[in-house]
Amino acid sequence: MTDMTEKPRLRHPEKAHKPDNPVQRNKPAWLRVKAPVSREYHATRQVVREHKLHTVCEEAACPNIGECWAKKHATMMIMGDICTRACSFCNVATGKPGALDPFEPYRVGEAVKKLGLQHVVITSVDRDDLEDGGAEHFAKVIGAIREATPTTTVEILTPDFLRKEGALEVVVAAKPDVFNHNLETVPRLYPTVRPGARYFHSLRLLDRVKQLDPTIFTKSGLMVGLGEEKSEVQQVMDDLRSAEVDFLTIGQYLQPTPKHHVVERFVTPDDFKAYETAAFAKGFLLVSASPLTRSSYHADEDFARLRLAREKQVAAAG
């Protein structure tokens, strides 16, 4: 008799043939976090499930999920849970995505309202299959949040819209409060860490946001521990400042599975402090650099600090 049971779909089919990289289980004390068990965590999880939403917190296996969800701060991941890219650091599933859900923007808006968020971060998978890379969908989500809860500030973490002419202009026209696009790593490591992306395209994307609308805060993030040199991180900081990026985040890379890029080094808290000091000296309005820093970690508090920093900068210049 033929076994008709379907095999489970591989989460990372493009990595199946790669040799295993041992995952370091003995993490330093500064990277250990408590398992998520709070009542508030489960309440946030229930809202996410009720509205049939995906979160990068779960899909990317973020270590801060317990802390953030206890404060109802879930980062929504729109346009499905399957990415068209195959980055060696990322735990989001890869493959052929399904069609966009036209009702998703409404559900996101209602979830943000129900959670009572004053600041929300919206990210997405890469959608290279779409003519505009999902730009119009981003704009619809921003609009739906503003309609559901007008006082909520909106931060977006976008793909690079590579070879998607006019896509960035559509997103910027929706006027997010913060436009985040992560460079992720230093240029030398792009072929192995972020092979589907182009470093200078991502840099130009951030620069173009400022050209289109100087009032929008721009933000970018780096992972460290992938094999980069400190001097290379410093150069990325300079590149970002040349693009007038306001806010830089730097966090420790953690290896999701044996098929992902190996952790070359656990960067010490002292090294993170040195990166933070250097970044502020280069002119960033705000810097978050710590082992557990992620793009949307403490994003609500950081946005308040970001606005205050700009106000002080304007007052000093005037």
SVG drawing of the C-alpha trace seen along z (x, -y; Angstrom):
<svg xmlns="http://www.w3.org/2000/svg" viewBox="-10 -80 50 82">
<polyline fill="none" stroke="black" stroke-width="0.4" points="0.0,0.0 1.4,-3.4 2.0,-5.9 0.1,-9.0 1.4,-11.0 2.9,-14.3 6.4,-15.1 6.6,-18.3 7.8,-21.3 11.4,-22.2 11.7,-25.6 14.9,-26.3 15.1,-24.1 18.0,-26.1 20.1,-25.2 19.3,-21.5 22.5,-20.5 24.8,-22.6 27.1,-21.0 26.1,-21.5 27.7,-24.2 27.7,-23.3 25.4,-25.6 27.2,-26.9 24.9,-26.0 26.9,-27.4 26.1,-31.1 27.7,-33.8 25.7,-34.9 24.8,-38.2 22.9,-36.3 20.7,-34.1 17.0,-35.0 14.1,-33.6 11.5,-31.5 8.2,-33.4 5.6,-32.5 3.9,-35.6 0.1,-36.1 0.7,-39.2 2.8,-37.2 0.0,-34.8 -2.6,-37.6 -0.4,-39.2 -0.1,-35.8 -3.9,-35.4 -4.4,-38.7 -1.9,-37.8 -3.7,-34.4 -7.2,-35.9 -6.2,-38.3 -4.3,-35.7 -1.1,-37.6 2.5,-36.7 5.2,-38.2 9.0,-38.4 9.3,-37.8 8.3,-34.2 9.4,-33.6 13.0,-34.9 13.1,-33.2 13.9,-36.5 15.4,-36.0 13.5,-39.0 10.0,-37.7 9.1,-37.1 10.1,-40.6 8.5,-42.4 5.2,-40.4 4.8,-40.9 4.6,-44.6 2.2,-43.8 5.0,-44.9 4.7,-42.4 6.3,-43.3 3.9,-42.4 5.3,-40.7 3.2,-41.3 2.8,-39.7 3.0,-36.2 5.6,-34.1 7.6,-32.8 10.5,-34.9 11.9,-34.9 15.5,-35.5 17.9,-33.0 20.0,-34.9 22.3,-32.6 21.6,-34.4 17.8,-34.4 15.3,-31.9 12.3,-33.1 11.1,-30.3 12.1,-30.6 10.3,-29.5 7.5,-30.6 5.0,-32.9 1.3,-32.9 -0.9,-35.8 -1.2,-38.9 -4.2,-39.0 -6.2,-42.1 -7.7,-42.1 -4.4,-41.9 -4.0,-45.7 -7.4,-45.9 -6.5,-43.1 -3.1,-44.7 -4.8,-47.9 -7.4,-46.2 -4.7,-44.2 -2.6,-47.4 -5.7,-49.1 -6.6,-46.1 -3.1,-45.9 -3.2,-49.6 0.1,-50.3 1.4,-53.9 4.2,-52.8 4.2,-49.8 6.9,-48.2 5.8,-46.6 8.2,-44.5 7.8,-42.0 9.3,-39.1 11.1,-39.9 8.6,-39.7 10.8,-39.7 7.9,-38.0 5.7,-41.1 6.1,-43.9 6.5,-46.6 8.1,-44.3 5.0,-44.9 5.3,-48.7 1.6,-49.3 0.8,-46.8 3.1,-48.6 1.3,-51.8 -2.1,-50.2 -1.0,-48.8 0.3,-52.2 -3.0,-53.7 -5.1,-51.1 -3.2,-51.6 -3.7,-55.4 -7.4,-54.9 -7.8,-52.4 -5.7,-54.3 -4.6,-57.8 -2.3,-58.6 -0.1,-55.5 3.3,-56.2 4.4,-53.8 7.8,-52.4 8.5,-50.2 11.4,-47.8 11.4,-47.2 13.0,-45.0 15.4,-46.7 13.0,-46.9 15.9,-45.8 15.0,-46.4 11.5,-47.7 11.3,-51.1 9.1,-53.6 8.4,-51.3 10.3,-53.3 8.4,-56.5 5.1,-54.7 6.2,-53.8 7.6,-57.2 4.4,-58.9 2.5,-57.0 4.6,-58.9 5.8,-56.3 7.3,-58.0 10.4,-55.8 11.8,-54.1 14.2,-51.3 16.2,-49.2 18.9,-47.0 22.3,-46.8 22.8,-43.7 26.6,-43.2 29.7,-44.7 30.1,-44.7 32.8,-42.0 30.4,-39.5 27.4,-40.1 28.1,-37.2 27.8,-34.7 25.5,-36.4 23.1,-38.4 23.7,-37.0 20.4,-38.3 21.1,-41.9 23.5,-44.6 25.3,-46.7 25.4,-50.0 21.8,-49.6 20.6,-49.3 22.7,-52.4 21.3,-54.4 17.8,-53.4 18.2,-55.0 19.8,-58.1 16.9,-58.4 14.3,-58.3 15.9,-61.4 15.9,-63.1 12.2,-62.4 11.1,-63.4 13.7,-64.8 11.1,-64.7 11.1,-60.9 13.5,-59.3 15.8,-56.8 17.2,-53.8 19.5,-50.8 20.9,-47.8 23.9,-45.6 24.6,-42.1 28.0,-41.4 29.8,-38.2 29.6,-37.0 33.3,-37.5 33.5,-41.2 36.4,-43.4 35.9,-46.3 37.3,-48.7 34.7,-47.4 31.9,-48.2 33.3,-51.7 33.3,-52.1 29.6,-51.1 28.9,-53.7 30.5,-56.3 28.6,-55.1 25.3,-55.4 26.1,-58.9 26.9,-59.9 23.3,-58.8 22.1,-60.9 20.7,-57.9 19.5,-59.0 19.4,-55.8 21.7,-52.8 21.1,-49.4 23.9,-46.8 23.2,-43.4 24.8,-39.9 24.1,-37.4 22.7,-34.1 22.7,-31.0 19.2,-29.6 20.0,-26.1 23.1,-24.1 22.4,-25.1 22.8,-28.8 26.0,-30.9 28.2,-30.0 28.7,-32.5 32.4,-33.5 32.5,-35.4 30.3,-36.4 30.9,-40.1 31.4,-41.4 29.3,-44.1 32.4,-46.3 32.8,-46.0 29.2,-47.0 29.7,-50.0 32.7,-51.0 30.6,-50.7 27.9,-52.9 30.4,-55.5 31.9,-55.6 28.5,-55.8 27.4,-58.8 30.7,-60.5 30.0,-60.1 26.7,-62.0 23.9,-59.5 20.9,-60.9 20.4,-57.6 22.3,-54.4 21.2,-51.1 24.2,-48.6 24.0,-45.6 24.1,-41.8 20.3,-41.5 19.6,-44.6 17.3,-43.8 15.7,-46.2 12.4,-46.6 13.7,-46.0 12.4,-48.8 11.3,-50.6 8.6,-52.6 10.9,-54.0 13.6,-54.6 11.2,-56.6 10.5,-59.0 14.2,-59.4 14.7,-59.9 12.2,-62.7 13.7,-64.4 17.2,-64.1 16.0,-65.8 14.3,-68.6 17.6,-69.3 19.5,-69.2 17.1,-71.7 17.2,-74.0 21.0,-73.9 21.2,-74.8 18.7,-77.6"/>
</svg>
